[in-house]
Structures are given as C-alpha cells and as structure tokens.
Amino acid sequence: MTLIADALKGGMEGKPWQTRAKSVGLTQKLLARLLGHAENTVSRQLRGHWDSGIPKHVRTMILGWELMTPEQREQWVRLADEDGE
C-alpha cells in the first residue's frame, strides 16, 4: 500500500479538498503562503473555479500536508518562508 493510499484510508477519500485541508489545519492563508499564490487565487482553486478543476499541485500539497508530522509541517513552513526572503 502506498503512503497516499494510506492517507486516503483515513476517511478523507471523496471529501472536498477545502474540507481536507481545513481538517488537518492547513488554512487557505497558509496554503497560499506555501504555494506563493494570493489567498483569493487559492480560494478559487479549492472551489474548482476553472474548467480543469482543482490544480494538481494544490491537491498534492494537501496530500503531503496530511502525511506529514507536526514537526515536518513546521520545518516545511520555515523553509518556505526562508526561500521567500
């Protein structure tokens, strides 16, 4: 079984991506910060505003966040902030 399959087994399969993100503490504001997008862009992405649906990089970011430990999440945020300086 893969890590992603294990994450989906946790009851999140079929849930809207916005709900998934929120349930693991990944707010739109933080997601925008990590992706380097404006908050309103992330909001539109999570709602599937475009015909192509929710961008793969946004879904991948949420899946990754679900799989990380709190310590890994803190490190990721710190590294993303350092990269933006």
N, C-alpha and C positions, 0 to 999 in steps of 0.2 A: 504494500500500500504506500502511496506517495504522501508527502507532507501536505499537499493541497487536499488530497482525498481525506486525510485525517482531519484537517481543518473543517472540511465540509461536513464530516460526520458529526461535528459538534452541534448540529441543529441549525446551521446557518444556510444550508442549501435552499435555494429558492427565495431567500429573503431579499428585499430590495437592498442595493449596495449602500444607500444612505443609512438604512437601519443597521446594516452590518457594521459600518464604520462607527456609528454612534455607540453601538453596544460594546465596543472594545475601546472606547474613549478617544477615538480619532474624530475630532471635530472638523467641520468644514474649514475653520480658520487654520487649524494645524495642518490639515491636508493641503490647503493652498500654500502654506509656508513651505512644506516639504516638496511640493511639486513645482514651486516657483510660479504659480498662477495667481490671478486675482481671485478673491473669495467668490465673487459673483460668477466667475467662469467655472469654478469648481461646483458651485450650486447647480448651474446649468448642466454640467457634465453628469452629475449624480442623478439628475432627473431625466437623463437621456434626451436632452433638448435637440440634438442633431439626429438626422436620419440614421446615421451609423450606430446610434445607441451610445452607451457609456464607453468612453475610450479604454482600450486595453491597459494602458499604463496606469489609469486610475484604479481599475479593478485589481491589477497586480499589486499596487501599493497597498490597497486594503487587505488583500490576502496576506501579503508579507507582514503587515502590522498584526494581523490575527495570530500569526505563527510565532511572533517574537515574544521574548520575556520582557517584563517591565524594564530591566536593565538594558536590554538590547534596544528598546524603543528610545530610552533616554540618550543612549550613545548615538543613535541614528539622528535624532533631533539636534544634538550638539554638533555632530559632523556636518549636517546640512546647514546649520547656522554659520559654522566656521567657513564653509565653502562659499557662502553668500557675501562674505566680508571682502 
